[in-house]
Amino acid sequence: MPTRRTLAAALIACPALLTARAQSTTPARPTPAQTEGPFYPVAFPVDADNDLLRNGALRYTRGRPTWLDGTLRDLDGRPVRGAQVEIWQCDEAGHYDHPGDGSRQDPAFQGFGRTTVDAEGRWRFRTIQPVPYSGRTPHIHVKVRLGQRALLTTQLYVEGDPGNARDFLWRRLDAADRAAVTLPYRPAADGLHAQAALVLAV
């Protein structure tokens, strides 16, 4: 038969258990969609893997090398297995590998990459910290695909960059959406490291 002390402990624990359960069942907020922009590749590079600092036999040595990684999950926290994550961005001089930008990107910078998420929904890229170009704050474009379906297109920004407050797309986001796509770039052993948790409303 339970003692008074056991019953009291149970009563104290119940609110905490109920709170934990409520928090675990609270649906996640989907990552905000943003425009694809004018520079999505019209032709993909032959080397389109997850290392943008190597384009074939060429190595890109400009900019601040960065590991960009994260997770891809649905609103219930389940990994979106089989999905591909694509990123594209300008080089350190602010040029895209795109005819609309004069195809002026440094040939050593891959500029576009894709990777398939693992069983836990994790993905990773080697690239550079994004830089500004005319009219835009630093950002990396992201697209998520599952088969032929595009599930999400968005942009990832740099936490604390002074250009954010002047950027017309960043300013359109509310505080919670800004927090979801504005990443801190922290020092790592071999450059910088940034993480993004992508959440799909699928």
PyMOL CGO cylinders between C-alpha atoms (Angstrom):
from pymol import cmd
from pymol.cgo import CYLINDER

trace = [
    CYLINDER, 0.00, 0.00, 0.00, 1.49, 3.38, -0.97, 0.3, 1, 1, 1, 1, 1, 1,
    CYLINDER, 1.49, 3.38, -0.97, 2.66, 5.61, 1.86, 0.3, 1, 1, 1, 1, 1, 1,
    CYLINDER, 2.66, 5.61, 1.86, 1.79, 9.29, 2.25, 0.3, 1, 1, 1, 1, 1, 1,
    CYLINDER, 1.79, 9.29, 2.25, 5.29, 10.16, 1.13, 0.3, 1, 1, 1, 1, 1, 1,
    CYLINDER, 5.29, 10.16, 1.13, 4.88, 8.08, -2.08, 0.3, 1, 1, 1, 1, 1, 1,
    CYLINDER, 4.88, 8.08, -2.08, 1.52, 9.70, -2.86, 0.3, 1, 1, 1, 1, 1, 1,
    CYLINDER, 1.52, 9.70, -2.86, 2.91, 13.18, -2.26, 0.3, 1, 1, 1, 1, 1, 1,
    CYLINDER, 2.91, 13.18, -2.26, 5.85, 12.51, -4.57, 0.3, 1, 1, 1, 1, 1, 1,
    CYLINDER, 5.85, 12.51, -4.57, 3.49, 11.24, -7.26, 0.3, 1, 1, 1, 1, 1, 1,
    CYLINDER, 3.49, 11.24, -7.26, 1.31, 14.35, -7.01, 0.3, 1, 1, 1, 1, 1, 1,
    CYLINDER, 1.31, 14.35, -7.01, 4.36, 16.58, -7.30, 0.3, 1, 1, 1, 1, 1, 1,
    CYLINDER, 4.36, 16.58, -7.30, 5.63, 14.64, -10.32, 0.3, 1, 1, 1, 1, 1, 1,
    CYLINDER, 5.63, 14.64, -10.32, 2.30, 14.59, -12.21, 0.3, 1, 1, 1, 1, 1, 1,
    CYLINDER, 2.30, 14.59, -12.21, 2.34, 18.24, -13.39, 0.3, 1, 1, 1, 1, 1, 1,
    CYLINDER, 2.34, 18.24, -13.39, 5.90, 17.81, -14.61, 0.3, 1, 1, 1, 1, 1, 1,
    CYLINDER, 5.90, 17.81, -14.61, 4.97, 14.64, -16.50, 0.3, 1, 1, 1, 1, 1, 1,
    CYLINDER, 4.97, 14.64, -16.50, 1.92, 16.30, -18.02, 0.3, 1, 1, 1, 1, 1, 1,
    CYLINDER, 1.92, 16.30, -18.02, 4.00, 19.33, -19.06, 0.3, 1, 1, 1, 1, 1, 1,
    CYLINDER, 4.00, 19.33, -19.06, 6.66, 17.11, -20.65, 0.3, 1, 1, 1, 1, 1, 1,
    CYLINDER, 6.66, 17.11, -20.65, 4.00, 15.18, -22.56, 0.3, 1, 1, 1, 1, 1, 1,
    CYLINDER, 4.00, 15.18, -22.56, 2.37, 18.40, -23.76, 0.3, 1, 1, 1, 1, 1, 1,
    CYLINDER, 2.37, 18.40, -23.76, 5.73, 19.74, -24.94, 0.3, 1, 1, 1, 1, 1, 1,
    CYLINDER, 5.73, 19.74, -24.94, 6.60, 16.53, -26.77, 0.3, 1, 1, 1, 1, 1, 1,
    CYLINDER, 6.60, 16.53, -26.77, 3.31, 16.56, -28.69, 0.3, 1, 1, 1, 1, 1, 1,
    CYLINDER, 3.31, 16.56, -28.69, 3.47, 20.23, -29.63, 0.3, 1, 1, 1, 1, 1, 1,
    CYLINDER, 3.47, 20.23, -29.63, 3.87, 20.35, -33.42, 0.3, 1, 1, 1, 1, 1, 1,
    CYLINDER, 3.87, 20.35, -33.42, 6.99, 21.99, -34.79, 0.3, 1, 1, 1, 1, 1, 1,
    CYLINDER, 6.99, 21.99, -34.79, 6.86, 25.20, -36.78, 0.3, 1, 1, 1, 1, 1, 1,
    CYLINDER, 6.86, 25.20, -36.78, 7.55, 24.66, -40.50, 0.3, 1, 1, 1, 1, 1, 1,
    CYLINDER, 7.55, 24.66, -40.50, 10.58, 26.33, -42.02, 0.3, 1, 1, 1, 1, 1, 1,
    CYLINDER, 10.58, 26.33, -42.02, 9.39, 29.44, -43.87, 0.3, 1, 1, 1, 1, 1, 1,
    CYLINDER, 9.39, 29.44, -43.87, 9.43, 29.28, -47.65, 0.3, 1, 1, 1, 1, 1, 1,
    CYLINDER, 9.43, 29.28, -47.65, 11.21, 32.01, -49.58, 0.3, 1, 1, 1, 1, 1, 1,
    CYLINDER, 11.21, 32.01, -49.58, 11.76, 32.85, -53.21, 0.3, 1, 1, 1, 1, 1, 1,
    CYLINDER, 11.76, 32.85, -53.21, 14.07, 30.75, -55.35, 0.3, 1, 1, 1, 1, 1, 1,
    CYLINDER, 14.07, 30.75, -55.35, 15.63, 33.91, -56.73, 0.3, 1, 1, 1, 1, 1, 1,
    CYLINDER, 15.63, 33.91, -56.73, 16.91, 34.48, -60.25, 0.3, 1, 1, 1, 1, 1, 1,
    CYLINDER, 16.91, 34.48, -60.25, 20.07, 32.33, -60.06, 0.3, 1, 1, 1, 1, 1, 1,
    CYLINDER, 20.07, 32.33, -60.06, 18.93, 28.73, -59.62, 0.3, 1, 1, 1, 1, 1, 1,
    CYLINDER, 18.93, 28.73, -59.62, 21.19, 26.79, -62.01, 0.3, 1, 1, 1, 1, 1, 1,
    CYLINDER, 21.19, 26.79, -62.01, 20.05, 26.42, -65.60, 0.3, 1, 1, 1, 1, 1, 1,
    CYLINDER, 20.05, 26.42, -65.60, 22.68, 23.69, -65.99, 0.3, 1, 1, 1, 1, 1, 1,
    CYLINDER, 22.68, 23.69, -65.99, 23.99, 21.69, -63.06, 0.3, 1, 1, 1, 1, 1, 1,
    CYLINDER, 23.99, 21.69, -63.06, 27.75, 21.30, -62.65, 0.3, 1, 1, 1, 1, 1, 1,
    CYLINDER, 27.75, 21.30, -62.65, 29.18, 17.90, -63.50, 0.3, 1, 1, 1, 1, 1, 1,
    CYLINDER, 29.18, 17.90, -63.50, 30.47, 17.82, -59.94, 0.3, 1, 1, 1, 1, 1, 1,
    CYLINDER, 30.47, 17.82, -59.94, 27.30, 18.40, -57.94, 0.3, 1, 1, 1, 1, 1, 1,
    CYLINDER, 27.30, 18.40, -57.94, 28.14, 16.69, -54.66, 0.3, 1, 1, 1, 1, 1, 1,
    CYLINDER, 28.14, 16.69, -54.66, 28.07, 18.18, -51.15, 0.3, 1, 1, 1, 1, 1, 1,
    CYLINDER, 28.07, 18.18, -51.15, 31.58, 19.70, -51.29, 0.3, 1, 1, 1, 1, 1, 1,
    CYLINDER, 31.58, 19.70, -51.29, 31.39, 23.11, -52.96, 0.3, 1, 1, 1, 1, 1, 1,
    CYLINDER, 31.39, 23.11, -52.96, 35.09, 23.80, -52.31, 0.3, 1, 1, 1, 1, 1, 1,
    CYLINDER, 35.09, 23.80, -52.31, 36.12, 21.17, -54.87, 0.3, 1, 1, 1, 1, 1, 1,
    CYLINDER, 36.12, 21.17, -54.87, 34.90, 21.48, -58.44, 0.3, 1, 1, 1, 1, 1, 1,
    CYLINDER, 34.90, 21.48, -58.44, 36.30, 18.46, -60.20, 0.3, 1, 1, 1, 1, 1, 1,
    CYLINDER, 36.30, 18.46, -60.20, 40.08, 18.70, -59.86, 0.3, 1, 1, 1, 1, 1, 1,
    CYLINDER, 40.08, 18.70, -59.86, 39.93, 22.38, -58.82, 0.3, 1, 1, 1, 1, 1, 1,
    CYLINDER, 39.93, 22.38, -58.82, 40.05, 23.57, -55.23, 0.3, 1, 1, 1, 1, 1, 1,
    CYLINDER, 40.05, 23.57, -55.23, 38.49, 26.81, -54.03, 0.3, 1, 1, 1, 1, 1, 1,
    CYLINDER, 38.49, 26.81, -54.03, 40.68, 28.61, -51.50, 0.3, 1, 1, 1, 1, 1, 1,
    CYLINDER, 40.68, 28.61, -51.50, 38.90, 31.95, -51.10, 0.3, 1, 1, 1, 1, 1, 1,
    CYLINDER, 38.90, 31.95, -51.10, 36.33, 32.84, -48.47, 0.3, 1, 1, 1, 1, 1, 1,
    CYLINDER, 36.33, 32.84, -48.47, 35.80, 31.34, -45.04, 0.3, 1, 1, 1, 1, 1, 1,
    CYLINDER, 35.80, 31.34, -45.04, 35.45, 27.55, -45.26, 0.3, 1, 1, 1, 1, 1, 1,
    CYLINDER, 35.45, 27.55, -45.26, 32.29, 26.38, -43.54, 0.3, 1, 1, 1, 1, 1, 1,
    CYLINDER, 32.29, 26.38, -43.54, 30.51, 23.17, -42.63, 0.3, 1, 1, 1, 1, 1, 1,
    CYLINDER, 30.51, 23.17, -42.63, 26.77, 23.72, -43.10, 0.3, 1, 1, 1, 1, 1, 1,
    CYLINDER, 26.77, 23.72, -43.10, 24.74, 20.85, -41.75, 0.3, 1, 1, 1, 1, 1, 1,
    CYLINDER, 24.74, 20.85, -41.75, 21.43, 20.07, -40.13, 0.3, 1, 1, 1, 1, 1, 1,
    CYLINDER, 21.43, 20.07, -40.13, 18.35, 17.92, -40.05, 0.3, 1, 1, 1, 1, 1, 1,
    CYLINDER, 18.35, 17.92, -40.05, 15.27, 17.48, -42.21, 0.3, 1, 1, 1, 1, 1, 1,
    CYLINDER, 15.27, 17.48, -42.21, 12.10, 16.43, -40.39, 0.3, 1, 1, 1, 1, 1, 1,
    CYLINDER, 12.10, 16.43, -40.39, 8.33, 16.67, -40.70, 0.3, 1, 1, 1, 1, 1, 1,
    CYLINDER, 8.33, 16.67, -40.70, 6.04, 18.46, -38.25, 0.3, 1, 1, 1, 1, 1, 1,
    CYLINDER, 6.04, 18.46, -38.25, 5.94, 15.40, -36.00, 0.3, 1, 1, 1, 1, 1, 1,
    CYLINDER, 5.94, 15.40, -36.00, 9.72, 15.20, -35.81, 0.3, 1, 1, 1, 1, 1, 1,
    CYLINDER, 9.72, 15.20, -35.81, 10.12, 12.23, -38.15, 0.3, 1, 1, 1, 1, 1, 1,
    CYLINDER, 10.12, 12.23, -38.15, 13.06, 12.26, -40.60, 0.3, 1, 1, 1, 1, 1, 1,
    CYLINDER, 13.06, 12.26, -40.60, 12.05, 12.75, -44.23, 0.3, 1, 1, 1, 1, 1, 1,
    CYLINDER, 12.05, 12.75, -44.23, 13.93, 9.74, -45.58, 0.3, 1, 1, 1, 1, 1, 1,
    CYLINDER, 13.93, 9.74, -45.58, 14.97, 9.70, -49.23, 0.3, 1, 1, 1, 1, 1, 1,
    CYLINDER, 14.97, 9.70, -49.23, 14.74, 13.49, -49.61, 0.3, 1, 1, 1, 1, 1, 1,
    CYLINDER, 14.74, 13.49, -49.61, 17.52, 15.51, -51.23, 0.3, 1, 1, 1, 1, 1, 1,
    CYLINDER, 17.52, 15.51, -51.23, 18.78, 18.87, -50.01, 0.3, 1, 1, 1, 1, 1, 1,
    CYLINDER, 18.78, 18.87, -50.01, 20.22, 21.28, -52.58, 0.3, 1, 1, 1, 1, 1, 1,
    CYLINDER, 20.22, 21.28, -52.58, 22.11, 24.50, -51.90, 0.3, 1, 1, 1, 1, 1, 1,
    CYLINDER, 22.11, 24.50, -51.90, 23.45, 27.19, -54.19, 0.3, 1, 1, 1, 1, 1, 1,
    CYLINDER, 23.45, 27.19, -54.19, 25.22, 30.49, -53.53, 0.3, 1, 1, 1, 1, 1, 1,
    CYLINDER, 25.22, 30.49, -53.53, 27.59, 33.07, -54.96, 0.3, 1, 1, 1, 1, 1, 1,
    CYLINDER, 27.59, 33.07, -54.96, 31.36, 32.89, -54.66, 0.3, 1, 1, 1, 1, 1, 1,
    CYLINDER, 31.36, 32.89, -54.66, 33.49, 35.14, -52.46, 0.3, 1, 1, 1, 1, 1, 1,
    CYLINDER, 33.49, 35.14, -52.46, 33.37, 37.89, -55.11, 0.3, 1, 1, 1, 1, 1, 1,
    CYLINDER, 33.37, 37.89, -55.11, 29.56, 37.83, -55.16, 0.3, 1, 1, 1, 1, 1, 1,
    CYLINDER, 29.56, 37.83, -55.16, 29.13, 36.03, -58.51, 0.3, 1, 1, 1, 1, 1, 1,
    CYLINDER, 29.13, 36.03, -58.51, 26.79, 33.17, -59.39, 0.3, 1, 1, 1, 1, 1, 1,
    CYLINDER, 26.79, 33.17, -59.39, 27.38, 30.49, -62.01, 0.3, 1, 1, 1, 1, 1, 1,
    CYLINDER, 27.38, 30.49, -62.01, 24.39, 31.66, -64.01, 0.3, 1, 1, 1, 1, 1, 1,
    CYLINDER, 24.39, 31.66, -64.01, 23.92, 33.47, -67.35, 0.3, 1, 1, 1, 1, 1, 1,
    CYLINDER, 23.92, 33.47, -67.35, 21.80, 36.09, -65.57, 0.3, 1, 1, 1, 1, 1, 1,
    CYLINDER, 21.80, 36.09, -65.57, 24.90, 37.05, -63.58, 0.3, 1, 1, 1, 1, 1, 1,
    CYLINDER, 24.90, 37.05, -63.58, 27.23, 36.82, -66.56, 0.3, 1, 1, 1, 1, 1, 1,
    CYLINDER, 27.23, 36.82, -66.56, 28.43, 33.31, -65.60, 0.3, 1, 1, 1, 1, 1, 1,
    CYLINDER, 28.43, 33.31, -65.60, 31.30, 35.02, -63.77, 0.3, 1, 1, 1, 1, 1, 1,
    CYLINDER, 31.30, 35.02, -63.77, 31.65, 32.63, -60.84, 0.3, 1, 1, 1, 1, 1, 1,
    CYLINDER, 31.65, 32.63, -60.84, 35.15, 31.38, -60.07, 0.3, 1, 1, 1, 1, 1, 1,
    CYLINDER, 35.15, 31.38, -60.07, 35.40, 27.99, -61.85, 0.3, 1, 1, 1, 1, 1, 1,
    CYLINDER, 35.40, 27.99, -61.85, 37.01, 26.46, -58.76, 0.3, 1, 1, 1, 1, 1, 1,
    CYLINDER, 37.01, 26.46, -58.76, 33.87, 27.14, -56.72, 0.3, 1, 1, 1, 1, 1, 1,
    CYLINDER, 33.87, 27.14, -56.72, 31.21, 24.52, -57.34, 0.3, 1, 1, 1, 1, 1, 1,
    CYLINDER, 31.21, 24.52, -57.34, 28.44, 26.96, -56.44, 0.3, 1, 1, 1, 1, 1, 1,
    CYLINDER, 28.44, 26.96, -56.44, 25.72, 24.27, -56.30, 0.3, 1, 1, 1, 1, 1, 1,
    CYLINDER, 25.72, 24.27, -56.30, 25.54, 21.01, -54.42, 0.3, 1, 1, 1, 1, 1, 1,
    CYLINDER, 25.54, 21.01, -54.42, 23.10, 18.31, -53.43, 0.3, 1, 1, 1, 1, 1, 1,
    CYLINDER, 23.10, 18.31, -53.43, 23.03, 15.50, -50.91, 0.3, 1, 1, 1, 1, 1, 1,
    CYLINDER, 23.03, 15.50, -50.91, 20.56, 12.84, -49.77, 0.3, 1, 1, 1, 1, 1, 1,
    CYLINDER, 20.56, 12.84, -49.77, 19.56, 12.89, -46.12, 0.3, 1, 1, 1, 1, 1, 1,
    CYLINDER, 19.56, 12.89, -46.12, 20.48, 9.85, -44.04, 0.3, 1, 1, 1, 1, 1, 1,
    CYLINDER, 20.48, 9.85, -44.04, 18.11, 7.60, -42.07, 0.3, 1, 1, 1, 1, 1, 1,
    CYLINDER, 18.11, 7.60, -42.07, 18.02, 10.14, -39.24, 0.3, 1, 1, 1, 1, 1, 1,
    CYLINDER, 18.02, 10.14, -39.24, 17.26, 13.04, -41.60, 0.3, 1, 1, 1, 1, 1, 1,
    CYLINDER, 17.26, 13.04, -41.60, 20.76, 14.51, -41.36, 0.3, 1, 1, 1, 1, 1, 1,
    CYLINDER, 20.76, 14.51, -41.36, 22.53, 16.36, -44.18, 0.3, 1, 1, 1, 1, 1, 1,
    CYLINDER, 22.53, 16.36, -44.18, 25.85, 18.17, -44.59, 0.3, 1, 1, 1, 1, 1, 1,
    CYLINDER, 25.85, 18.17, -44.59, 27.72, 20.48, -46.99, 0.3, 1, 1, 1, 1, 1, 1,
    CYLINDER, 27.72, 20.48, -46.99, 31.23, 21.92, -47.19, 0.3, 1, 1, 1, 1, 1, 1,
    CYLINDER, 31.23, 21.92, -47.19, 31.09, 25.47, -48.53, 0.3, 1, 1, 1, 1, 1, 1,
    CYLINDER, 31.09, 25.47, -48.53, 31.97, 29.07, -47.59, 0.3, 1, 1, 1, 1, 1, 1,
    CYLINDER, 31.97, 29.07, -47.59, 30.24, 31.50, -45.30, 0.3, 1, 1, 1, 1, 1, 1,
    CYLINDER, 30.24, 31.50, -45.30, 27.93, 33.43, -47.63, 0.3, 1, 1, 1, 1, 1, 1,
    CYLINDER, 27.93, 33.43, -47.63, 28.83, 36.98, -48.63, 0.3, 1, 1, 1, 1, 1, 1,
    CYLINDER, 28.83, 36.98, -48.63, 26.71, 39.92, -49.76, 0.3, 1, 1, 1, 1, 1, 1,
    CYLINDER, 26.71, 39.92, -49.76, 26.23, 40.94, -53.35, 0.3, 1, 1, 1, 1, 1, 1,
    CYLINDER, 26.23, 40.94, -53.35, 24.46, 43.92, -54.91, 0.3, 1, 1, 1, 1, 1, 1,
    CYLINDER, 24.46, 43.92, -54.91, 21.15, 44.46, -53.14, 0.3, 1, 1, 1, 1, 1, 1,
    CYLINDER, 21.15, 44.46, -53.14, 21.23, 41.36, -50.89, 0.3, 1, 1, 1, 1, 1, 1,
    CYLINDER, 21.23, 41.36, -50.89, 22.47, 40.40, -47.47, 0.3, 1, 1, 1, 1, 1, 1,
    CYLINDER, 22.47, 40.40, -47.47, 24.58, 37.19, -47.25, 0.3, 1, 1, 1, 1, 1, 1,
    CYLINDER, 24.58, 37.19, -47.25, 22.49, 34.05, -47.72, 0.3, 1, 1, 1, 1, 1, 1,
    CYLINDER, 22.49, 34.05, -47.72, 22.53, 30.49, -49.00, 0.3, 1, 1, 1, 1, 1, 1,
    CYLINDER, 22.53, 30.49, -49.00, 19.63, 29.19, -51.10, 0.3, 1, 1, 1, 1, 1, 1,
    CYLINDER, 19.63, 29.19, -51.10, 18.12, 25.84, -50.13, 0.3, 1, 1, 1, 1, 1, 1,
    CYLINDER, 18.12, 25.84, -50.13, 15.72, 23.54, -51.95, 0.3, 1, 1, 1, 1, 1, 1,
    CYLINDER, 15.72, 23.54, -51.95, 14.36, 20.23, -50.66, 0.3, 1, 1, 1, 1, 1, 1,
    CYLINDER, 14.36, 20.23, -50.66, 13.15, 17.58, -53.10, 0.3, 1, 1, 1, 1, 1, 1,
    CYLINDER, 13.15, 17.58, -53.10, 11.51, 14.20, -52.70, 0.3, 1, 1, 1, 1, 1, 1,
    CYLINDER, 11.51, 14.20, -52.70, 11.62, 12.49, -56.06, 0.3, 1, 1, 1, 1, 1, 1,
    CYLINDER, 11.62, 12.49, -56.06, 10.34, 15.02, -58.60, 0.3, 1, 1, 1, 1, 1, 1,
    CYLINDER, 10.34, 15.02, -58.60, 8.51, 17.07, -55.97, 0.3, 1, 1, 1, 1, 1, 1,
    CYLINDER, 8.51, 17.07, -55.97, 10.00, 20.29, -54.59, 0.3, 1, 1, 1, 1, 1, 1,
    CYLINDER, 10.00, 20.29, -54.59, 8.90, 20.35, -50.93, 0.3, 1, 1, 1, 1, 1, 1,
    CYLINDER, 8.90, 20.35, -50.93, 10.59, 23.53, -49.77, 0.3, 1, 1, 1, 1, 1, 1,
    CYLINDER, 10.59, 23.53, -49.77, 12.57, 26.45, -51.14, 0.3, 1, 1, 1, 1, 1, 1,
    CYLINDER, 12.57, 26.45, -51.14, 14.06, 28.90, -48.66, 0.3, 1, 1, 1, 1, 1, 1,
    CYLINDER, 14.06, 28.90, -48.66, 17.16, 30.94, -47.81, 0.3, 1, 1, 1, 1, 1, 1,
    CYLINDER, 17.16, 30.94, -47.81, 19.54, 30.74, -44.84, 0.3, 1, 1, 1, 1, 1, 1,
    CYLINDER, 19.54, 30.74, -44.84, 21.04, 33.93, -43.41, 0.3, 1, 1, 1, 1, 1, 1,
    CYLINDER, 21.04, 33.93, -43.41, 23.99, 34.87, -41.18, 0.3, 1, 1, 1, 1, 1, 1,
    CYLINDER, 23.99, 34.87, -41.18, 23.19, 35.80, -37.59, 0.3, 1, 1, 1, 1, 1, 1,
    CYLINDER, 23.19, 35.80, -37.59, 24.30, 39.31, -36.69, 0.3, 1, 1, 1, 1, 1, 1,
    CYLINDER, 24.30, 39.31, -36.69, 25.07, 40.45, -40.23, 0.3, 1, 1, 1, 1, 1, 1,
    CYLINDER, 25.07, 40.45, -40.23, 24.33, 44.20, -40.49, 0.3, 1, 1, 1, 1, 1, 1,
    CYLINDER, 24.33, 44.20, -40.49, 22.84, 43.73, -43.95, 0.3, 1, 1, 1, 1, 1, 1,
    CYLINDER, 22.84, 43.73, -43.95, 19.94, 41.66, -42.64, 0.3, 1, 1, 1, 1, 1, 1,
    CYLINDER, 19.94, 41.66, -42.64, 17.91, 44.63, -41.42, 0.3, 1, 1, 1, 1, 1, 1,
    CYLINDER, 17.91, 44.63, -41.42, 18.16, 46.25, -44.88, 0.3, 1, 1, 1, 1, 1, 1,
    CYLINDER, 18.16, 46.25, -44.88, 17.30, 43.07, -46.82, 0.3, 1, 1, 1, 1, 1, 1,
    CYLINDER, 17.30, 43.07, -46.82, 13.77, 43.13, -48.24, 0.3, 1, 1, 1, 1, 1, 1,
    CYLINDER, 13.77, 43.13, -48.24, 13.27, 39.35, -47.94, 0.3, 1, 1, 1, 1, 1, 1,
    CYLINDER, 13.27, 39.35, -47.94, 14.69, 38.99, -44.42, 0.3, 1, 1, 1, 1, 1, 1,
    CYLINDER, 14.69, 38.99, -44.42, 12.53, 41.92, -43.22, 0.3, 1, 1, 1, 1, 1, 1,
    CYLINDER, 12.53, 41.92, -43.22, 9.35, 40.17, -44.44, 0.3, 1, 1, 1, 1, 1, 1,
    CYLINDER, 9.35, 40.17, -44.44, 9.85, 37.35, -41.92, 0.3, 1, 1, 1, 1, 1, 1,
    CYLINDER, 9.85, 37.35, -41.92, 8.39, 37.52, -38.43, 0.3, 1, 1, 1, 1, 1, 1,
    CYLINDER, 8.39, 37.52, -38.43, 10.64, 37.01, -35.42, 0.3, 1, 1, 1, 1, 1, 1,
    CYLINDER, 10.64, 37.01, -35.42, 10.09, 33.24, -35.18, 0.3, 1, 1, 1, 1, 1, 1,
    CYLINDER, 10.09, 33.24, -35.18, 10.69, 32.67, -38.89, 0.3, 1, 1, 1, 1, 1, 1,
    CYLINDER, 10.69, 32.67, -38.89, 13.83, 34.83, -38.80, 0.3, 1, 1, 1, 1, 1, 1,
    CYLINDER, 13.83, 34.83, -38.80, 15.15, 32.71, -35.94, 0.3, 1, 1, 1, 1, 1, 1,
    CYLINDER, 15.15, 32.71, -35.94, 14.51, 29.54, -37.95, 0.3, 1, 1, 1, 1, 1, 1,
    CYLINDER, 14.51, 29.54, -37.95, 16.59, 30.61, -40.96, 0.3, 1, 1, 1, 1, 1, 1,
    CYLINDER, 16.59, 30.61, -40.96, 19.19, 32.96, -39.42, 0.3, 1, 1, 1, 1, 1, 1,
    CYLINDER, 19.19, 32.96, -39.42, 22.17, 30.89, -38.33, 0.3, 1, 1, 1, 1, 1, 1,
    CYLINDER, 22.17, 30.89, -38.33, 25.15, 31.57, -36.07, 0.3, 1, 1, 1, 1, 1, 1,
    CYLINDER, 25.15, 31.57, -36.07, 28.47, 30.74, -37.75, 0.3, 1, 1, 1, 1, 1, 1,
    CYLINDER, 28.47, 30.74, -37.75, 30.76, 29.46, -35.02, 0.3, 1, 1, 1, 1, 1, 1,
    CYLINDER, 30.76, 29.46, -35.02, 34.51, 28.74, -35.17, 0.3, 1, 1, 1, 1, 1, 1,
    CYLINDER, 34.51, 28.74, -35.17, 35.40, 25.11, -35.80, 0.3, 1, 1, 1, 1, 1, 1,
    CYLINDER, 35.40, 25.11, -35.80, 38.67, 23.21, -36.11, 0.3, 1, 1, 1, 1, 1, 1,
    CYLINDER, 38.67, 23.21, -36.11, 38.72, 23.62, -39.88, 0.3, 1, 1, 1, 1, 1, 1,
    CYLINDER, 38.72, 23.62, -39.88, 36.83, 26.86, -40.49, 0.3, 1, 1, 1, 1, 1, 1,
    CYLINDER, 36.83, 26.86, -40.49, 33.29, 27.69, -39.40, 0.3, 1, 1, 1, 1, 1, 1,
    CYLINDER, 33.29, 27.69, -39.40, 30.23, 25.62, -38.57, 0.3, 1, 1, 1, 1, 1, 1,
    CYLINDER, 30.23, 25.62, -38.57, 26.51, 26.42, -38.96, 0.3, 1, 1, 1, 1, 1, 1,
    CYLINDER, 26.51, 26.42, -38.96, 23.47, 24.24, -38.35, 0.3, 1, 1, 1, 1, 1, 1,
    CYLINDER, 23.47, 24.24, -38.35, 19.92, 24.44, -39.66, 0.3, 1, 1, 1, 1, 1, 1,
    CYLINDER, 19.92, 24.44, -39.66, 16.89, 22.41, -38.61, 0.3, 1, 1, 1, 1, 1, 1,
    CYLINDER, 16.89, 22.41, -38.61, 14.60, 22.23, -41.64, 0.3, 1, 1, 1, 1, 1, 1,
    CYLINDER, 14.60, 22.23, -41.64, 10.98, 21.33, -40.90, 0.3, 1, 1, 1, 1, 1, 1,
    CYLINDER, 10.98, 21.33, -40.90, 8.54, 20.36, -43.66, 0.3, 1, 1, 1, 1, 1, 1,
    CYLINDER, 8.54, 20.36, -43.66, 4.77, 20.63, -43.58, 0.3, 1, 1, 1, 1, 1, 1,
    CYLINDER, 4.77, 20.63, -43.58, 4.24, 17.31, -45.40, 0.3, 1, 1, 1, 1, 1, 1,
]
cmd.load_cgo(trace, "trace")
